[in-house]
Amino acid sequence: MAPSSSQASPPVKVLLVEDNPGDARLISELLRDYREYFRLDSQVARLAEAEKALEQSGVDLVLLDLSLPDSQGFETFERLLSHGRDVPILVLSGVDDESLALRMVHAGAQDYLVKGRFDGPLLARAMRYAMERNAAERQLAHEKDILRALLETMPERIYFKDLQSRFMRVNPAMLKLFKLEHPEDAIGKTDFDFFLPEHAEQAFADEQEILRTGKAIEGKVEKETLPNGQIGWALTTKMPLRDRNGEIIGTMGMSRDVTRMKQIEDELAAERNMLRSVIENIPDPIFVKDVEGHYLLDNEAHCRSLGMASRDQVIGRTSFAFFPEEEAALFKKDDDRVVASGVPMLDHEECVPDAKGKKRWLLTTKAPIFDPETGAVVRLVCIRRDITQTKEAEEKLKAANAELSLALSNLKEASEELRSIQLQLIEAEKMKSIGRLAAGVAHEVKNPLAIITMGVDYIESQPSSDENTREILREMRAAVKRADNVIRGLLDFSAPRQLEVTEESLTDILEHTLLLVRGEMIGQNFKVVEEYQPDLPRVRLDRMKVEQVFVNLITNAIHAMPDGGALTVRAYAKQLTGVGANLAGSATEAFHVGDRVVVAEIDDTGTGIPESKLGKIFDPFYTTKPTGKGTGLGLTVTRTIIDLHGGTIEITNRPEGGARATVMFKA
């Protein structure tokens, strides 16, 4: 018998998986009278082809033969089910095996038909039932998923109990309260297993009442006490649980943790009481008015300021009942302005008579209170402070200030004179120190320089055809001249002479300096690495003095590597983001974060500088070199030259060994 023609839905698209052509023709013939309802959309002979057809979708129902060339038996169904779990599968088998049929149905097959034992109507009916069962199963699974999602994601605690108030099901929020890992740990237990009797007995009584009357309990606030003494509050709704026949088979409930809300309510009540206590005991008058000026609330201090014995004599009245009309009208005007603008009036000074008629100075603040729904001003809260004594003290203070003003003027003149004397003393002490330094330099350096000069003059006067020797003599004479310039600069330390500043390339200066000191590296195992950023901006500086700076720094680096090593000289430009620790005096005042600077760095791989000596290296006559190897003036002169250029110099130890000298000029 064909299905009812009342169905208006399109034909079901059927995929036939059958490798036997005869069986395939037979099934097609059996479905001929049902083409209005079932359309044999495609037929394949192999499982792989069936899997591909399901992946391309468009199939509503599968008729599956278990014996295929590429798969046999239960595995055939299992593999096809994994590719189309939402598509109903009707198994057609040539084997009449009841156990296999049950296994198939339990695994998800809609039916199991034995070939040769069904006709067209039976096949059509089985196919129709398969479609209907599949739709019902999918709908049921969808509803179960929704219910499961609600139970597992809702923050409320949800539970179901039987007629003896034993838990049948709980959600994760309930498990969290009970500190349980699995739902099974709560099944069969009651509130007496998780709460103290105080709560468990009341909960049991409520549930028995629901079972008796069939009426729900809604929005009940319950106090919950756990065995560990933890106290919580819950907003609970409980109702009867009924079966499909309407019979009560238990209870179900949902509770929300309102412990924090309860705490807030208690805190608000405590704060309300505390605020009232503060208002009552504060010495300043505090009162609240409505927009018409009637007193709604006040404190004891306000009552006393009005000369009243109790609040009943104040509440409901206006300022006109206690003050002269002129003053009361001013109060009302201030009130109306705050109500109209919604802007508080802060620390407004008023001179008003007290209850005894004596003029008093008051500092008044009036603030609006807004209706949370309309935003309109509905109240004014006011506080007054008696500042009469303060005003009187102000007058006395003004007189005292006038007397102090003259004294301060005299003190300022004396302070300026004292500062001038201090500066003169500092300058005198500086000049004294410079004198000692200059004397030491003259004794330690100028005489050896003179001897060197005479030696160079003598060697140059001797005939020689060696051009290298003459080049070295010329460089020696230039070096002596630079040393003499440094000495003269040191003697001028207290009042440096004007720099001969020109725009120079820092790269050219460093390259020339390396040529000047190459004699220091003759016969030693030194590796020189030069790293210069292309197109460095030119810098305004005194070339001769800056060359002396780098001669000192590179020579120090070479001396720090007696057994040879790597000497790295680099120059680059950057945007300044900060400054270092060993800085050249106050010169950093010329730098600001964001300035563009040109930086020169000289790295060595020597032993570095002891941390205890690092802070003294710029002091005059302080040296870390052996006796006879240095005078202790090189870095002192170097820092002076950098100061004259408004730059900075910083010497630090490198983490990988050796030291680094960093010189920075403004670009």
Summary of the structure (lengths in Angstrom):
residues: 667
radius of gyration: 50.7
end to end distance: 99.9
largest distance: 136.3
contacts: 1858
relative contact order: 0.04
helix: 46%
strand: 23%
